[in-house]
Amino acid sequence: MNLQQRYEWIESYLKGNLEGDSLQQFQEKLQTEPLFAEEVEQHRFFLETLNQHAERERLKAQMNVFHKDLEKHKAWVFYKHPIVQTFWKKHFPTMAVAASVAILTAIGVLWNARNLNNLESQQITYFQSLKKDLDAVKRRQSSLEEQNEKQDEPVVDHTATAFVISQNGYLLTNYHAVKDATAIYAEAKQDSVQRYKAVVFYKDEQRDLAILQITDDKFTNFNPLPYMFRYEPVDLGEEVFTLAYPREDLVYGKGEVASRTGFEGDSLEYQVSIPVNPGNSGGPLLDDKGFLVGIINRKHTKQEGAAFAIKAKYIKALVDSLEAHQKPEKPIILPKQSRLFTMKRPQQIKAIQNYIFELKVYGKEKK
């Protein structure tokens, strides 16, 4: 139930429109959830305050109408004129009520003559107090909403990065980033906010690779991917760049290929001169033309400003292994065309950014 539906449910209860199972469900929630009961009371106070204000405005408008009519017919002394008599018959009830109100008002004014100088300040104080109360209700409702959301929210253990490898809902990341996950959500926040639930679909623990599949009902397909893989070796000194989520925003980093092998000569990886942080794991590594040459998987702990990236050919081997052993219902179709190689870097980033996701990896349940 979203916020609007909950408010409509509360308002129906306060107006006495609930009945049957809906009324019973509401009363049970009222008895078992103190925060909900407090929210209902705050809503009741809010509605009563608005109704009182609306009633005052209605009476004020009614008096204004009468005064306007009276101004139009100042020659009331010629009451015998046909127009005057018609007007008198038409408005007599209203004028009688208004006259009574005027008499009572005059008495009240005389009775409180000594307080006339304070009347305006009292009205200002009243409306300031009313606004203060309404603001307090809004703040309390916001606080209650946040508390309700936090009660049901599991614990985010850590974040990482993933990128799309097949437009029918497959992402790639590092296995170490998702190995103990109880839930995974992929989020992108660039041109539009995308948030999808995902699961580990296939993994290679030895090479630290994991393929995720989006399982969200609202997901259809991604648009055709703007990049493709480059499987041949990258030369020393080639410029490379990466996009990842070491924090809540997408971060760009660039450098060069420093070595064709990883730590202690590991042929699985490249060493690149790009500073990385926790959260960069799973980010794509691309060459100057925008071809995908690898995936960032760890920081060089013994050298500042250096990182390692698993080579693209091992990503291809992972997908081939999946197709051979598991034959998924939705086959992974790696992109075979790129439209980045003629673009300048800012245009490349704009074309890529919606295909790179921050992973919210949830661990143990909240106690």
C-alpha positions in Angstrom: 0.0 0.0 0.0 1.6 3.3 -1.1 1.4 6.6 0.9 -1.7 8.0 -0.9 -3.7 4.7 -0.5 -2.8 4.6 3.2 -4.1 8.2 3.7 -7.3 7.4 1.8 -7.8 4.3 4.0 -7.3 6.4 7.2 -9.7 9.1 6.0 -12.4 6.6 5.1 -12.1 5.2 8.7 -12.3 8.7 10.2 -15.4 9.5 8.1 -17.1 6.2 9.1 -17.0 4.8 5.6 -15.2 1.5 6.4 -17.2 -1.7 7.1 -16.8 -5.4 7.1 -13.4 -7.0 6.6 -11.8 -3.6 5.8 -13.0 -2.1 9.1 -11.8 -5.2 11.1 -8.4 -5.1 9.4 -8.0 -1.4 10.2 -9.0 -1.8 13.9 -6.6 -4.7 14.3 -3.7 -2.7 12.8 -4.8 0.2 15.1 -4.5 -2.0 18.2 -1.2 -3.8 17.3 0.8 -1.0 15.7 1.3 2.0 18.0 3.0 4.1 15.3 0.0 3.5 13.0 -2.4 4.6 15.8 -0.4 7.7 16.4 -0.4 8.5 12.6 -4.2 8.1 12.6 -4.6 10.6 15.5 -2.3 13.1 13.8 -4.4 12.7 10.6 -7.6 13.2 12.7 -6.2 16.4 14.2 -5.1 17.6 10.7 -8.6 17.1 9.2 -10.3 18.8 12.1 -8.0 21.8 11.9 -8.7 22.1 8.1 -12.5 21.8 8.6 -12.4 24.6 11.2 -10.5 26.8 8.9 -12.8 26.0 6.0 -15.9 26.9 8.1 -14.5 30.3 9.1 -13.7 31.0 5.4 -17.3 30.0 4.4 -18.9 32.4 7.0 -16.5 35.2 5.9 -17.5 34.7 2.2 -21.2 34.7 3.1 -20.9 38.0 4.9 -18.9 39.5 2.0 -21.7 38.6 -0.4 -24.3 40.4 1.8 -22.1 43.5 2.1 -21.8 43.7 -1.6 -25.5 43.4 -2.1 -26.1 46.1 0.5 -23.7 48.5 -1.3 -25.5 48.0 -4.6 -28.8 49.1 -3.0 -27.8 52.0 -0.8 -31.2 53.8 -1.6 -33.0 51.4 0.7 -35.1 54.3 1.9 -37.1 54.2 -1.3 -38.5 50.9 -0.3 -41.8 51.4 -2.0 -40.2 51.4 -5.5 -41.0 48.1 -7.3 -37.4 47.2 -7.7 -36.7 47.9 -4.0 -39.7 45.8 -3.0 -38.6 42.9 -5.2 -35.1 43.1 -3.7 -36.5 43.2 -0.2 -38.6 40.1 -0.7 -35.8 38.2 -2.2 -33.2 39.1 0.4 -35.2 39.5 3.5 -34.2 36.2 5.2 -30.6 36.8 4.5 -30.8 40.4 5.8 -32.6 39.3 8.9 -29.9 36.7 9.7 -27.2 39.3 8.9 -28.9 41.9 11.1 -29.0 39.4 14.0 -25.4 38.6 13.5 -24.6 42.3 13.3 -26.4 43.0 16.5 -24.6 40.2 18.3 -21.3 41.3 16.8 -21.9 44.9 18.0 -22.7 43.7 21.5 -19.5 41.6 21.5 -17.4 44.5 20.2 -18.8 46.8 23.0 -18.2 44.2 25.6 -14.6 43.7 24.4 -13.9 47.3 23.6 -10.8 47.4 25.7 -9.3 44.6 23.7 -9.9 46.1 20.2 -6.2 47.2 20.0 -5.1 43.6 20.5 -7.6 42.0 18.0 -5.3 42.1 15.0 -2.3 40.8 16.9 -4.5 38.0 18.3 -5.5 36.9 14.7 -1.9 37.0 13.5 -0.9 34.9 16.5 -3.7 32.4 15.9 -2.8 31.9 12.2 0.9 31.6 13.1 -0.1 28.9 15.7 -2.2 27.1 13.1 0.6 27.1 10.6 3.0 25.8 13.3 0.6 23.0 14.2 0.2 22.0 10.5 4.0 22.0 10.0 4.4 19.8 13.1 1.8 17.3 11.7 3.7 17.1 8.4 7.0 16.6 10.2 5.5 13.9 12.4 3.9 12.1 9.4 7.2 12.2 7.5 9.0 10.8 10.6 6.4 8.0 10.9 6.8 7.1 7.3 10.6 6.8 7.6 10.2 4.7 10.8 7.8 2.3 9.0 10.1 2.0 6.0 13.1 1.3 8.2 11.3 -1.4 10.2 10.9 -3.5 7.0 14.2 -2.6 5.4 17.0 -5.3 5.5 20.6 -4.3 6.2 22.7 -3.2 3.3 26.0 -5.0 3.9 28.0 -3.4 1.1 27.8 -2.0 -2.4 29.5 -2.9 -5.7 29.2 -2.3 -9.4 27.7 -4.3 -12.3 27.2 -3.7 -16.0 24.8 -5.1 -18.6 26.2 -7.8 -20.9 22.9 -8.9 -22.5 19.9 -6.7 -23.1 17.4 -9.4 -21.9 18.4 -8.8 -18.3 21.9 -10.2 -17.5 24.6 -8.2 -15.6 28.2 -9.0 -14.8 30.0 -8.4 -11.5 32.7 -10.0 -9.3 31.8 -13.1 -7.4 33.3 -11.8 -4.2 30.9 -8.9 -4.2 27.8 -11.1 -4.1 28.8 -14.4 -2.6 27.1 -14.0 0.8 24.1 -12.0 -0.4 20.6 -12.6 0.9 19.2 -10.1 -1.6 20.6 -8.0 -4.4 19.2 -4.8 -5.9 20.7 -3.1 -9.0 20.2 0.6 -9.2 21.1 3.2 -11.9 20.4 6.9 -11.4 21.4 8.7 -14.5 18.9 9.7 -17.2 16.2 7.9 -15.2 16.0 5.9 -11.9 16.1 2.2 -12.5 15.9 -0.3 -9.6 15.6 -4.0 -10.1 15.9 -7.1 -8.0 18.5 -9.6 -9.2 19.9 -13.0 -8.3 23.2 -14.8 -8.9 22.5 -16.8 -12.0 26.0 -18.3 -12.8 29.4 -18.0 -11.1 33.1 -18.8 -11.4 34.6 -18.6 -8.0 38.1 -19.2 -9.2 38.1 -16.3 -11.7 35.9 -14.1 -9.4 33.1 -13.6 -11.9 29.3 -13.8 -11.4 26.5 -13.3 -13.9 23.4 -11.8 -12.3 19.9 -12.1 -13.8 17.2 -9.5 -13.2 14.1 -11.1 -11.8 11.9 -8.0 -11.3 8.4 -8.3 -12.8 8.5 -4.7 -14.0 11.7 -5.3 -16.1 11.2 -5.9 -19.9 14.4 -5.4 -21.8 17.3 -3.0 -22.1 17.9 -1.0 -25.3 20.6 -2.4 -27.5 24.0 -2.1 -25.8 26.3 0.7 -27.1 29.5 -1.2 -26.5 31.0 -4.6 -27.4 33.9 -6.7 -26.1 37.4 -6.7 -27.3 39.1 -10.1 -26.7 42.5 -9.6 -28.2 45.3 -8.4 -25.8 45.6 -4.8 -24.9 49.0 -3.1 -25.4 51.1 -1.6 -22.7 50.5 2.1 -22.3 47.0 2.0 -23.9 44.6 4.4 -22.3 41.7 2.8 -20.5 38.9 4.1 -18.3 36.2 2.8 -16.0 32.8 3.9 -14.6 31.7 2.6 -11.2 29.9 3.3 -8.0 32.5 3.6 -5.2 29.8 6.0 -3.6 26.2 6.9 -4.4 27.2 8.7 -7.6 28.7 7.3 -10.8 32.5 8.0 -10.8 34.8 8.2 -13.8 38.4 7.1 -13.6 41.1 6.8 -16.3 44.7 5.6 -16.7 46.8 3.3 -18.7 47.6 -0.4 -19.0 50.6 -0.8 -16.7 51.1 -4.6 -17.2 49.6 -7.4 -19.3 49.5 -9.5 -16.1 48.1 -9.1 -12.7 49.5 -9.7 -9.2 52.6 -11.9 -9.2 52.3 -12.4 -13.0 48.7 -13.7 -12.9 47.7 -14.1 -16.6 44.0 -13.7 -15.7 44.3 -10.0 -15.2 45.7 -6.7 -16.4 47.3 -4.2 -14.1 46.0 -0.6 -14.7 47.0 2.7 -13.3 43.5 3.7 -12.1 42.9 4.5 -8.4 39.9 2.4 -7.1 38.0 2.1 -3.9 35.5 -0.3 -2.4 32.5 -0.2 -4.7 34.6 -0.2 -7.9 34.5 -4.0 -7.9 32.5 -5.1 -10.9 33.0 -1.9 -12.9 33.7 -2.2 -16.7 37.2 -1.4 -18.1 37.1 0.1 -21.6 39.7 1.2 -24.0 40.0 4.6 -25.7 37.6 3.6 -28.5 35.0 2.3 -26.0 35.6 -1.4 -26.4 35.1 -3.4 -23.3 38.5 -5.0 -22.4 37.8 -6.3 -18.8 36.2 -5.9 -15.4 37.8 -4.2 -12.4 38.0 -6.8 -9.6 40.4 -5.5 -6.9 42.8 -2.8 -5.7 46.6 -3.3 -5.7 47.3 -3.2 -1.9 51.0 -2.7 -2.3 51.0 0.0 -4.9 49.1 3.3 -4.6 46.8 4.2 -7.6 46.9 0.8 -9.2 44.2 -1.9 -9.7 43.7 -5.2 -11.4 41.1 -6.1 -14.1 40.0 -9.5 -15.3 40.5 -9.8 -19.1 37.5 -9.8 -21.5 38.4 -13.2 -22.9 37.6 -14.9 -19.6 34.2 -13.2 -19.5 33.5 -14.8 -22.9 34.7 -18.1 -21.5 32.3 -17.8 -18.6 29.3 -17.2 -20.9 30.4 -20.1 -23.1 30.6 -22.4 -20.1 27.1 -21.3 -19.0 25.6 -22.0 -22.4 27.3 -25.4 -22.5 26.3 -26.6 -19.0 23.1 -24.9 -18.1 21.4 -23.8 -21.4 19.3 -20.9 -19.9 15.8 -20.3 -21.0 16.8 -16.8 -22.0 20.2 -17.2 -23.7 22.9 -14.6 -23.0 23.6 -12.7 -26.2 26.8 -10.7 -25.9 26.8 -7.4 -27.9 28.5 -7.6 -31.3 28.4 -3.9 -32.4 29.7 -0.7 -30.9 28.8 2.9 -31.5 31.3 4.4 -29.2 34.5 4.4 -31.3 33.7 7.6 -33.1 32.6 9.5 -30.0 34.5 11.8 -27.7 34.8 10.7 -24.1 31.9 12.7 -22.6 29.6 11.3 -25.3 30.9 7.8 -24.6 30.1 8.2 -20.9 26.6 9.4 -21.7 25.9 6.5 -23.9 27.3 3.9 -21.4 26.0 5.3 -18.0 22.5 3.8 -18.1 24.0 0.3 -18.5 26.1 0.5 -15.3 24.4 -0.3 -12.0 25.2 0.1 -8.4 24.6 -3.1 -6.5 23.0 -2.9 -3.1 24.1 -6.2 -1.5 22.0 -7.2 1.6 23.5 -9.4 4.2 22.1 -10.7 7.5 18.6 -9.7 8.5 18.1 -6.7 10.8 17.8 -7.7 14.5 
